[in-house]
Amino acid sequence: MSKKLPTVSGRNAVQTFVKLGFKVRLGKGDHVVLQKDHRVFTVPLHKTLKKGTLRKIIKIAGLTVEEFNDAL
């Protein structure tokens, strides 16, 4: 498996996190708040997420890059 981050939009990232069991808590403006257990984080709905932003969101979600890539 590769640790390389894919280029994804904010909407694709949200769909992937929902597939992994996260619930959409709130969507206001150009951000969506996701939650699972005690992990709460925000995903911006940009056309393309920056690599650092996506990596940080994945880390806050308690996932590895490989787990995220597999769920895409």
MDTraj code that builds the backbone (N, CA, C; nanometers):
import mdtraj as md
import numpy as np

residues = "MET SER LYS LYS LEU PRO THR VAL SER GLY ARG ASN ALA VAL GLN THR PHE VAL LYS LEU GLY PHE LYS VAL ARG LEU GLY LYS GLY ASP HIS VAL VAL LEU GLN LYS ASP HIS ARG VAL PHE THR VAL PRO LEU HIS LYS THR LEU LYS LYS GLY THR LEU ARG LYS ILE ILE LYS ILE ALA GLY LEU THR VAL GLU GLU PHE ASN ASP ALA LEU".split()
xyz = np.array([
    [0.0826, -0.1181, 0.0000],
    [0.0000, 0.0000, 0.0000],
    [0.0873, 0.1248, 0.0000],
    [0.0330, 0.2281, -0.0564],
    [0.1060, 0.3532, -0.0693],
    [0.0595, 0.4535, 0.0356],
    [0.1559, 0.5300, 0.0879],
    [0.1220, 0.6357, 0.1820],
    [0.0946, 0.7657, 0.1091],
    [0.0922, 0.7612, -0.0235],
    [0.0704, 0.8804, -0.1026],
    [-0.0753, 0.9238, -0.0923],
    [-0.0942, 1.0522, -0.0678],
    [-0.2287, 1.1064, -0.0580],
    [-0.2867, 1.1304, -0.1960],
    [-0.4113, 1.0948, -0.2151],
    [-0.4763, 1.1221, -0.3431],
    [-0.5195, 1.2687, -0.3494],
    [-0.5483, 1.3157, -0.4678],
    [-0.6060, 1.4481, -0.4848],
    [-0.7568, 1.4307, -0.4863],
    [-0.8221, 1.4857, -0.3846],
    [-0.9671, 1.4713, -0.3737],
    [-1.0314, 1.6059, -0.3436],
    [-1.1585, 1.6150, -0.3757],
    [-1.2351, 1.7345, -0.3406],
    [-1.2875, 1.7179, -0.1977],
    [-1.3369, 1.8253, -0.1425],
    [-1.3949, 1.8181, -0.0091],
    [-1.5158, 1.7265, -0.0049],
    [-1.5977, 1.7316, -0.1099],
    [-1.7167, 1.6454, -0.1151],
    [-1.6779, 1.4979, -0.1204],
    [-1.5755, 1.4642, -0.1987],
    [-1.5291, 1.3250, -0.2053],
    [-1.4752, 1.2793, -0.0702],
    [-1.4054, 1.3680, -0.0010],
    [-1.3532, 1.3337, 0.1314],
    [-1.4676, 1.3071, 0.2284],
    [-1.5702, 1.3917, 0.2261],
    [-1.6855, 1.3723, 0.3142],
    [-1.7523, 1.2387, 0.2845],
    [-1.7728, 1.2064, 0.1575],
    [-1.8339, 1.0790, 0.1198],
    [-1.7515, 0.9611, 0.1706],
    [-1.6200, 0.9734, 0.1640],
    [-1.5323, 0.8663, 0.2110],
    [-1.5432, 0.8492, 0.3617],
    [-1.5455, 0.9604, 0.4349],
    [-1.5578, 0.9511, 0.5807],
    [-1.6940, 0.8939, 0.6208],
    [-1.7991, 0.9279, 0.5485],
    [-1.9314, 0.8707, 0.5769],
    [-1.9277, 0.7200, 0.5534],
    [-1.8596, 0.6777, 0.4476],
    [-1.8440, 0.5346, 0.4196],
    [-1.7719, 0.4636, 0.5338],
    [-1.6827, 0.5365, 0.6020],
    [-1.6061, 0.4802, 0.7133],
    [-1.6791, 0.4903, 0.8472],
    [-1.8047, 0.5361, 0.8450],
    [-1.8857, 0.5360, 0.9665],
    [-1.9014, 0.6698, 1.0353],
    [-1.8487, 0.7756, 0.9797],
    [-1.8635, 0.9075, 1.0393],
    [-2.0000, 0.9647, 1.0015],
    [-2.0588, 1.0411, 1.0913],
    [-2.1894, 1.1028, 1.0691],
    [-2.1711, 1.2516, 1.0426],
    [-2.2520, 1.3040, 0.9508],
    [-2.2503, 1.4472, 0.9238],
    [-2.3291, 1.5148, 1.0349],
    [-2.2633, 1.6009, 1.1103],
    [-2.3279, 1.6711, 1.2202],
    [-2.3889, 1.8024, 1.1752],
    [-2.3182, 1.8715, 1.0876],
    [-2.3610, 2.0049, 1.0503],
    [-2.2957, 2.0420, 0.9192],
    [-2.3685, 2.1060, 0.8352],
    [-2.3128, 2.1577, 0.7117],
    [-2.3570, 2.3007, 0.6954],
    [-2.2642, 2.3936, 0.7056],
    [-2.3004, 2.5343, 0.6962],
    [-2.1971, 2.6038, 0.6102],
    [-2.2445, 2.6682, 0.5068],
    [-2.1509, 2.7374, 0.4194],
    [-2.0690, 2.6378, 0.3409],
    [-1.9387, 2.6568, 0.3404],
    [-1.8518, 2.5686, 0.2628],
    [-1.7732, 2.4718, 0.3502],
    [-1.8275, 2.4362, 0.4686],
    [-1.7633, 2.3399, 0.5574],
    [-1.8670, 2.2397, 0.6072],
    [-1.8214, 2.1185, 0.6341],
    [-1.9072, 2.0134, 0.6896],
    [-1.8396, 1.9596, 0.8148],
    [-1.9160, 1.9456, 0.9218],
    [-1.8646, 1.8912, 1.0473],
    [-1.9019, 1.7441, 1.0532],
    [-1.8029, 1.6597, 1.0780],
    [-1.8240, 1.5148, 1.0878],
    [-1.7906, 1.4680, 1.2292],
    [-1.8568, 1.3600, 1.2725],
    [-1.8344, 1.3089, 1.4066],
    [-1.8458, 1.1576, 1.4095],
    [-1.7610, 1.0972, 1.4915],
    [-1.7694, 0.9546, 1.5224],
    [-1.7107, 0.9397, 1.6618],
    [-1.7911, 0.8902, 1.7538],
    [-1.7514, 0.8806, 1.8946],
    [-1.7123, 1.0196, 1.9440],
    [-1.5912, 1.0353, 1.9931],
    [-1.5472, 1.1648, 2.0461],
    [-1.4668, 1.2457, 1.9440],
    [-1.4514, 1.1945, 1.8245],
    [-1.3745, 1.2641, 1.7205],
    [-1.4670, 1.3538, 1.6387],
    [-1.4383, 1.4830, 1.6415],
    [-1.5165, 1.5813, 1.5675],
    [-1.4189, 1.6648, 1.4861],
    [-1.4474, 1.6806, 1.3580],
    [-1.3594, 1.7598, 1.2729],
    [-1.4381, 1.8203, 1.1585],
    [-1.3782, 1.9200, 1.0951],
    [-1.4418, 1.9940, 0.9875],
    [-1.3700, 1.9670, 0.8568],
    [-1.4469, 1.9495, 0.7508],
    [-1.3903, 1.9312, 0.6166],
    [-1.4378, 2.0474, 0.5297],
    [-1.3443, 2.1244, 0.4738],
    [-1.3853, 2.2313, 0.3826],
    [-1.4290, 2.1727, 0.2488],
    [-1.5325, 2.2277, 0.1901],
    [-1.5846, 2.1761, 0.0635],
    [-1.5180, 2.2463, -0.0553],
    [-1.3870, 2.2395, -0.0604],
    [-1.3116, 2.2993, -0.1701],
    [-1.3054, 2.2032, -0.2880],
    [-1.2777, 2.2568, -0.4064],
    [-1.2660, 2.1715, -0.5253],
    [-1.1528, 2.0719, -0.5091],
    [-1.0431, 2.1157, -0.4512],
    [-0.9293, 2.0277, -0.4249],
    [-0.8753, 2.0602, -0.2865],
    [-0.8667, 1.9570, -0.2007],
    [-0.8088, 1.9769, -0.0681],
    [-0.6573, 1.9748, -0.0776],
    [-0.5921, 2.0644, -0.0060],
    [-0.4466, 2.0646, -0.0019],
    [-0.4007, 1.9394, 0.0719],
    [-0.2830, 1.8909, 0.0346],
    [-0.2319, 1.7653, 0.0920],
    [-0.2187, 1.7748, 0.2438],
    [-0.1661, 1.8863, 0.2927],
    [-0.1484, 1.9030, 0.4373],
    [-0.2806, 1.9064, 0.5115],
    [-0.3797, 1.9703, 0.4532],
    [-0.5132, 1.9764, 0.5128],
    [-0.5738, 1.8375, 0.5203],
    [-0.5666, 1.7637, 0.4105],
    [-0.6220, 1.6282, 0.4078],
    [-0.5500, 1.5369, 0.5062],
    [-0.4174, 1.5468, 0.5122],
    [-0.3397, 1.4634, 0.6052],
    [-0.3804, 1.4924, 0.7498],
    [-0.3999, 1.6190, 0.7836],
    [-0.4385, 1.6573, 0.9197],
    [-0.5792, 1.6055, 0.9527],
    [-0.6718, 1.6164, 0.8577],
    [-0.8078, 1.5670, 0.8796],
    [-0.8070, 1.4164, 0.9022],
    [-0.7290, 1.3447, 0.8232],
    [-0.7189, 1.1990, 0.8378],
    [-0.6624, 1.1637, 0.9750],
    [-0.5622, 1.2396, 1.0192],
    [-0.5013, 1.2153, 1.1501],
    [-0.6014, 1.2405, 1.2632],
    [-0.6767, 1.3504, 1.2544],
    [-0.7768, 1.3817, 1.3566],
    [-0.8844, 1.2729, 1.3600],
    [-0.9181, 1.2185, 1.2433],
    [-1.0201, 1.1131, 1.2353],
    [-0.9712, 0.9815, 1.2945],
    [-0.8416, 0.9729, 1.3235],
    [-0.7882, 0.8501, 1.3817],
    [-0.7621, 0.7419, 1.2787],
    [-0.7439, 0.7821, 1.1543],
    [-0.7208, 0.6879, 1.0456],
    [-0.5778, 0.6999, 0.9945],
    [-0.5380, 0.6020, 0.9150],
    [-0.4118, 0.6106, 0.8435],
    [-0.4423, 0.6482, 0.6990],
    [-0.3409, 0.6939, 0.6285],
    [-0.3581, 0.7284, 0.4876],
    [-0.4022, 0.6050, 0.4096],
    [-0.3486, 0.4886, 0.4449],
    [-0.3844, 0.3650, 0.3762],
    [-0.5320, 0.3325, 0.3946],
    [-0.5831, 0.3487, 0.5173],
    [-0.7247, 0.3220, 0.5437],
    [-0.8132, 0.4165, 0.4621],
    [-0.7731, 0.5427, 0.4561],
    [-0.8495, 0.6402, 0.3780],
    [-0.8468, 0.6046, 0.2300],
    [-0.7276, 0.5715, 0.1770],
    [-0.7136, 0.5353, 0.0363],
    [-0.7965, 0.4122, 0.0016],
    [-0.7981, 0.3133, 0.0900],
    [-0.8750, 0.1911, 0.0652],
    [-1.0248, 0.2183, 0.0590],
    [-1.0716, 0.3180, 0.1348],
    [-1.2147, 0.3485, 0.1377],
    [-1.2595, 0.4359, 0.0219],
    [-1.1640, 0.4960, -0.0479],
    [-1.2011, 0.5835, -0.1604],
    [-1.2730, 0.5104, -0.2703],
])
top = md.Topology()
chain = top.add_chain()
for i, resn in enumerate(residues, 1):
    res = top.add_residue(resn, chain, resSeq=i)
    for name in ("N", "CA", "C"):
        top.add_atom(name, md.element.get_by_symbol(name[0]), res)
traj = md.Trajectory(xyz[None], top)
